[in-house]
Structures are given as C-alpha cells and as structure tokens.
Amino acid sequence: MRILTGYLARTVIAASLVALAAILALDFVFSMVDGVADDGLDTTTMLLKALLGAPALAYEAFPFATLIGALMGLGGLAARQELTAMRAAGVSVVQIAGAVLVGGVILALLATAVGELVVPPAERQAAAVRGLSEADELRTGPDGALWARDGRDFLRAERPRSASHLESVTLYRFVEGQLTERIDADGAHYEDGQWRLEGVVKTVYADHRLERRELEAWAWQGALSPDVLAVVVADPSTLPVPELWTYIQYLDANELDSGPYRLALWEKVATPLATLAMLLVTIPLVFTAVRSSGAGQRIVIGVLVGVAFFLLNRALGQAGVVYGVPPSLSALLPVVAFAALGLWGTLRVR
C-alpha cells in the first residue's frame, strides 16, 4: 500500500502543479497584454510586474489548480483502467482517497509556504516596480497625509518618509472626548520601542487656558510601531499571519474595525484546507462522471465545480463583512460544505 500511496500522491501533485503552471502562464499572457494596452510600460517593467504578481495568484489559485489537476491525473488513471485494477486488487475507494489526500497535504503545505514566505516580499517588490515608495503608500489620509490612532492619541504625519521616519508630525491627545494636548514636531523616528519626536512644540489645553512649551525632544510610547504602520497600506490577503495578527490586535485595542483583517486571517487558514476539500470532491467525480470522459470534459467539470466554490466563498466572505457574520464561519463554511459533499460522495461510491 505504501508504493500505491506514493504513486497516487505523485500523480496528484504532478498534475496539480501542471494545472497551476497553466493558470499562471495564462495570467502572464493577459498581464503582458494589459500592460501594453493600458500602461504603455516598457517590456522589462511589464515582465517584472507579471512575475512579481505570480506568487499571489498561485496562492489564490491553489485549490482550483488542485481540483483541475486531480481530475486530470486521476481521470487519466481511471481512463486507463488503473483505478479499476487497484479496486480489483482489494484496495477500497476510501484507501484510494486517503492516498490522494497524502498528496493533498503536501500541496497544502506548499500553498502555505507560498502564502507566508513568497507572497509578502513579492508584493513589496511589486509596489516598488509600480513606482510607489514606502512614503507614497503611507499617505492614506484624504489630505495626503498619514493618519493613525493609538488609544486616545491621534497621529498625523504630513510627510512620512518611511514607516519608522516621519516628518511634520502632529499628535492630538484626548481625555474623555476632550482635546487636552497638541504636540507638533519637525520629525519623529522610532527607536528602542518608542517614538522620539524632535523640534517639539507642546500645547496643553487646561482650565480654559493654553500652555505652550518648546522642547528639543520628547518621547512617545504606544502600540503604534513601524510594523503596524507598514501593515496599514498592504492588501490583507498578501500579509503573513504574524503581521495580520499584530494589526488585528492594534485595531481591537483602538476599537477600530478589524473585520476585513480577521476575514483575511481565516482565509489563510481556509486555503490549505480548501486544497484538501477539492481533492475529496474529485474522488466521486473520478469514479462516476469522469471515468469515461475525455480530457476536455474533465477540465469543464473541474472549472464548473471550481467556479461554484469560488463564488460561494467570495459571496460568504463579503456578506460576512457587511452583515457581521463571524469571519471564521464566512471563510470555513464553503470548505466544510464541499469537504462534506466530497466525503458523502466518496462513501457512496461502489
């Protein structure tokens, strides 16, 4: 059984990676065409944009590519009567499914590695290729400045140079909804776990009067670190789990909406599980509708199932954010539903 498990796992892995490569190749062609039509970019820049965007697409497409690849790989075995021979030798459908899931675990681990280790640096490099410096990305406010909150303090930086170096800084401090202090500084940089403000003018509002002091430097310590600022400008789906969790804690501590980031975190959990769920769905298809189908029909069946999963996953995710459905439910329900459907179909195969 060990040899058979290895054979089935290798078949699924190889076919899934071929399907993933085909998806990436198609996206590469479309990206190049879009670059010529819309951006007027030079060839080198278009190539870099397409290549740096590939890891994020690969991560998102892993479940879909696994579904298509497994249908092609296992469908080919079924068409050549190899699965029939396995069953004639006494191997049950459940054992075949278990062997297939061994390959699925490896694919799920590979998807996780891509999402955590490859996508974040690739997206940062892609931003640089697009001509966006870190300072440009930090200008998130409607006035072109950086705005951030830390508890009862509100920070505005008119000229952010980087996530750890800010210029033209204003800090507003509130107590029970009333402005109590305003600190203006020429610049601020982060060191030793705190912000060091330089060229400070501190205005205190107390007892219907103003007190104004000038200081060479002033230290401000809070939860707002450069790591948090760097996360503000990133697409949640491209962030690694530790950065997502750090930013969620920051948002919760400041009573801000962390829903989209919690959803992105749970989708990180769901993507490897979705890869396994797609494999479970292929088992009953391979032993029924796909057995006598050609390669084209297998691809069509896989696309239809994959699109159904994608639409359900996207609809529940957006509905969860809008209607306050727990992110864990929004992200995991499609996976559980398709896994249950695949398991039910597998157990019914005779």
C-alpha positions in Angstrom: 0.0 0.0 0.0 2.9 2.3 0.6 4.0 2.1 -3.0 0.4 2.7 -4.2 0.1 5.7 -1.9 3.3 7.2 -3.2 2.2 6.6 -6.8 -1.2 8.2 -6.3 0.2 11.1 -4.3 2.9 11.8 -7.0 0.2 11.7 -9.7 -2.0 14.2 -7.9 0.9 16.5 -7.1 2.4 16.5 -10.6 -0.9 17.1 -12.3 -1.9 19.9 -9.9 1.4 21.7 -10.4 1.0 21.4 -14.2 -2.5 22.9 -13.9 -1.2 25.7 -11.7 1.6 26.4 -14.2 -1.0 26.6 -17.0 -3.1 29.1 -14.9 0.0 31.2 -14.2 1.0 31.1 -17.9 -2.4 32.4 -19.0 -2.3 35.2 -16.4 1.2 36.1 -17.6 0.0 36.5 -21.2 -3.0 38.6 -20.1 -0.9 40.8 -17.8 1.5 41.5 -20.7 -1.4 42.4 -23.0 -2.9 44.7 -20.4 0.5 46.3 -19.8 0.8 47.2 -23.4 -2.8 48.3 -23.8 -3.2 50.4 -20.6 0.1 51.4 -19.1 2.4 51.8 -22.0 5.2 50.3 -19.9 8.5 49.1 -21.2 9.0 45.3 -21.6 11.2 44.9 -18.6 8.7 46.6 -16.2 5.8 44.6 -17.6 7.8 41.4 -17.1 8.7 42.3 -13.5 5.1 43.2 -12.7 3.8 39.9 -14.1 6.4 37.8 -12.4 6.1 39.5 -9.0 2.3 39.1 -9.2 2.5 35.4 -9.9 3.0 34.2 -6.3 -0.2 35.9 -5.0 -2.1 34.4 -7.9 -0.6 31.0 -7.3 -1.6 31.1 -3.7 -5.2 32.1 -4.5 -5.4 29.5 -7.3 -4.0 26.5 -5.4 -7.4 24.9 -4.5 -8.7 25.5 -8.1 -5.5 24.1 -9.7 -5.6 21.1 -7.3 -9.1 20.4 -8.4 -8.3 20.6 -12.1 -5.0 18.7 -11.7 -6.6 15.9 -9.6 -9.4 15.4 -12.1 -6.8 15.2 -15.0 -4.4 13.0 -13.1 -6.9 10.6 -11.5 -9.2 10.8 -14.6 -6.3 9.6 -16.7 -5.7 6.7 -14.3 -9.4 5.8 -14.5 -9.4 6.0 -18.3 -6.5 3.6 -18.4 -8.3 1.3 -16.0 -5.6 1.6 -13.4 -8.1 2.6 -10.7 -10.2 -0.4 -11.7 -7.2 -2.7 -11.3 -6.5 -1.2 -7.9 -10.0 -1.9 -6.7 -9.9 -5.4 -8.2 -6.7 -6.0 -6.1 -8.7 -5.2 -3.0 -8.0 -1.5 -2.5 -11.1 0.3 -1.3 -12.2 3.7 -2.5 -11.6 5.1 1.0 -8.0 3.8 0.8 -7.5 5.5 -2.6 -9.0 8.7 -1.2 -6.5 8.5 1.7 -3.6 8.1 -0.6 -4.8 11.1 -2.7 -5.1 13.2 0.5 -1.4 12.4 1.3 -0.6 14.3 -1.9 -3.1 16.9 -0.8 -1.3 17.5 2.5 1.9 18.2 0.6 0.2 20.6 -1.7 -1.5 22.3 1.2 1.9 22.8 2.9 3.3 24.1 -0.3 0.4 26.6 -0.6 1.0 27.8 3.0 4.7 28.3 2.3 4.0 30.3 -0.8 1.4 32.5 1.0 3.6 33.1 4.1 7.1 33.3 2.7 6.9 34.2 -1.0 3.8 36.5 -1.5 4.7 39.3 1.1 8.2 40.1 -0.3 7.0 39.8 -3.9 4.1 42.3 -3.2 6.6 44.7 -1.7 8.8 44.5 -4.7 5.8 44.8 -7.0 4.9 48.1 -5.3 8.5 49.3 -5.9 8.2 48.4 -9.6 4.9 50.3 -9.8 6.9 53.3 -8.7 5.4 53.5 -5.2 7.8 54.2 -2.5 7.0 53.4 1.1 6.4 57.1 1.7 3.8 57.2 -1.1 2.0 54.2 0.3 1.8 55.6 3.8 -0.1 58.7 2.6 -3.5 57.1 3.3 -5.5 60.1 4.5 -7.8 62.2 2.4 -5.4 65.2 2.8 -2.5 63.2 1.5 -1.0 62.7 5.0 -0.7 59.7 7.3 -3.3 59.4 10.0 -3.2 56.8 12.7 -4.7 56.2 16.1 -3.2 54.8 19.3 -5.7 54.6 22.1 -6.8 58.2 22.9 -3.9 59.7 20.8 -4.3 60.6 17.1 -1.2 61.0 14.9 -0.9 63.0 11.7 2.3 63.0 9.7 2.3 65.3 6.7 5.5 63.9 5.2 6.1 60.2 6.1 9.5 59.2 4.8 9.1 55.6 5.9 7.3 53.5 8.5 9.9 54.5 11.1 10.7 58.0 10.0 8.0 60.7 9.9 8.2 64.5 9.3 5.9 67.4 10.1 4.2 65.4 12.9 1.1 66.5 14.9 -0.1 64.4 17.8 -3.6 65.1 19.3 -4.3 63.7 22.8 -7.8 63.3 24.1 -9.2 62.6 27.6 -12.9 61.7 27.8 -13.5 63.1 24.3 -11.9 66.5 25.1 -8.6 67.6 23.4 -6.1 68.1 26.2 -2.8 68.3 24.3 -1.4 69.0 20.9 2.2 68.1 20.2 3.8 69.5 17.0 7.2 68.2 15.9 9.5 68.7 13.0 10.1 64.9 12.8 9.9 61.6 14.6 11.8 58.4 14.4 11.3 55.0 16.1 14.0 53.6 18.4 14.1 51.4 21.4 10.4 50.7 21.4 9.2 54.3 21.3 8.9 57.3 19.0 11.4 60.1 19.6 10.0 63.5 18.5 12.3 66.3 17.7 11.8 70.1 17.4 8.7 69.8 19.6 6.1 72.5 20.4 3.7 71.2 23.1 0.4 72.9 23.7 -1.7 72.0 26.7 -5.4 72.9 27.0 -6.4 73.2 30.6 -8.8 75.3 32.7 -9.8 77.4 29.7 -6.3 78.5 29.0 -3.4 77.4 26.9 0.1 76.5 28.0 2.8 76.4 25.3 6.2 74.9 25.7 9.1 74.2 23.3 11.2 71.1 23.7 14.2 69.8 21.8 12.9 66.2 22.1 10.0 64.3 23.5 9.4 60.6 23.8 6.0 59.0 22.9 5.5 55.3 23.7 2.4 53.4 22.5 1.3 50.4 20.5 1.8 52.2 17.2 5.0 50.7 15.8 6.6 50.8 12.3 5.4 47.2 11.9 1.8 48.4 12.4 2.2 51.3 10.0 3.6 49.1 7.3 0.6 46.8 7.5 -1.9 49.7 7.1 -1.1 50.1 3.5 -0.9 46.5 2.5 -3.6 44.3 1.0 -4.7 42.0 3.9 -4.7 38.9 1.6 -0.9 39.4 0.9 0.2 39.7 4.6 1.7 36.8 6.5 -0.2 35.6 9.6 2.0 37.2 12.2 1.6 40.7 10.7 -2.1 40.1 10.3 -2.4 39.1 13.9 -0.4 42.1 15.1 -2.5 44.5 13.2 -5.8 42.9 14.4 -4.6 43.4 18.0 -3.8 47.0 17.2 -7.3 47.6 15.7 -9.1 45.9 18.5 -7.1 47.8 21.1 -8.2 51.0 19.5 -11.8 49.9 18.9 -11.5 50.0 15.2 -13.0 47.6 12.6 -10.8 44.6 12.3 -13.4 42.6 10.3 -11.6 42.6 6.9 -8.3 41.6 8.5 -9.9 38.8 10.6 -11.5 37.5 7.4 -8.1 37.6 5.6 -6.6 35.7 8.6 -9.3 33.0 8.5 -8.9 32.7 4.7 -5.2 32.0 5.3 -6.4 29.1 7.4 -9.0 28.1 4.9 -6.8 28.0 1.7 -4.8 24.9 2.7 -8.0 23.2 3.9 -9.7 24.1 0.6 -7.0 22.3 -1.2 -7.8 19.1 0.6 -11.6 19.7 0.2 -11.1 20.0 -3.6 -9.4 16.6 -3.6 -12.2 15.0 -1.7 -14.6 16.3 -4.3 -12.6 14.8 -7.1 -12.9 11.2 -5.8 -16.6 10.6 -6.5 -16.3 12.5 -9.8 -13.4 10.3 -10.9 -15.3 7.1 -10.1 -18.5 8.3 -11.8 -18.9 11.0 -14.4 -15.2 11.5 -15.2 -14.3 7.8 -15.7 -15.3 7.7 -19.4 -14.8 11.4 -20.1 -12.1 12.9 -22.3 -9.6 15.5 -21.1 -11.7 18.4 -22.3 -14.7 17.2 -20.4 -12.7 16.7 -17.2 -11.5 20.3 -17.4 -15.0 21.6 -18.0 -16.3 19.6 -14.9 -13.4 20.9 -12.8 -14.0 24.5 -13.9 -17.7 24.3 -13.1 -17.0 22.9 -9.6 -14.2 25.4 -9.0 -16.3 28.4 -10.1 -19.1 27.2 -7.8 -16.7 27.1 -4.9 -15.1 30.4 -5.7 -18.5 32.2 -6.0 -19.8 30.7 -2.7 -16.5 31.6 -0.9 -16.5 35.2 -2.2 -20.2 35.7 -1.5 -20.0 34.5 2.1 -16.8 36.5 2.7 -18.3 39.8 1.5 -21.6 39.0 3.3 -19.7 38.3 6.5 -18.0 41.7 6.4 -21.3 43.6 5.6 -23.7 41.7 7.9 -21.3 40.9 10.8 -21.1 37.2 10.3 -18.1 35.7 12.2 -15.1 35.6 9.8 -14.3 32.1 10.8 -17.8 31.0 9.6 -17.5 33.0 6.4 -14.1 31.6 5.5 -14.6 28.0 6.6 -18.2 27.2 5.6 -17.6 26.8 1.9 -14.6 24.5 2.7 -16.7 22.4 5.2 -19.6 22.2 2.7 -17.5 21.0 -0.2 -15.5 18.6 2.0 -18.7 17.1 3.4 -20.1 16.8 -0.1 -16.9 15.1 -1.3 -16.8 12.7 1.7 -20.5 11.9 1.2 -19.9 11.1 -2.5 -16.8 9.1 -1.7 -18.6 6.9 0.8 -21.4 6.3 -1.7 -19.1 5.0 -4.5 -19.4 1.3 -5.0 
